[in-house]
Amino acid sequence: MNIRYPVTCKGEDVLKRLKVSAGDQNIQVALESDSKPLYIPEDHPLIQKLLAAYEKVTGEKGELRSMGGGTYARKLQNRGVAFGGTGYNAHKADEYVIIDELMEHAQICTQAIYELVI
């Protein structure tokens, strides 16, 4: 079973509850791996610099949001976030990207790198 849990929960607590519920049905549960949830607050300097880069390039007010699910950002061990891009049929057949959006995203990333190193 592959589950995701919010940053406000502890994996050990989720596992305990799951074992109790599964045990009632004579199902054994064993943990193979645990990928801890990632959350970086909106006021974190990294988030603010990424937001500034987006707003500078697009001229639009940026909107921050968090999401459920796993991204490459977890592998960065709280030093990065999933950022930008629009997914059309992401991770499915016929996944694609609109070239103009890809180019704008490249500009945003370039600006973000500049913001992060100055």
Secondary structure, DSSP 8 states (H G I E B T S, - for coil): ------TTS-HHHHHHHHHHHHHTTT---------------TTSHHHHHHHHHHHHHH-S--------S--GGGGGTTS--------BSTTSTT-B--HHHHHHHHHHHHHHHHHHH-
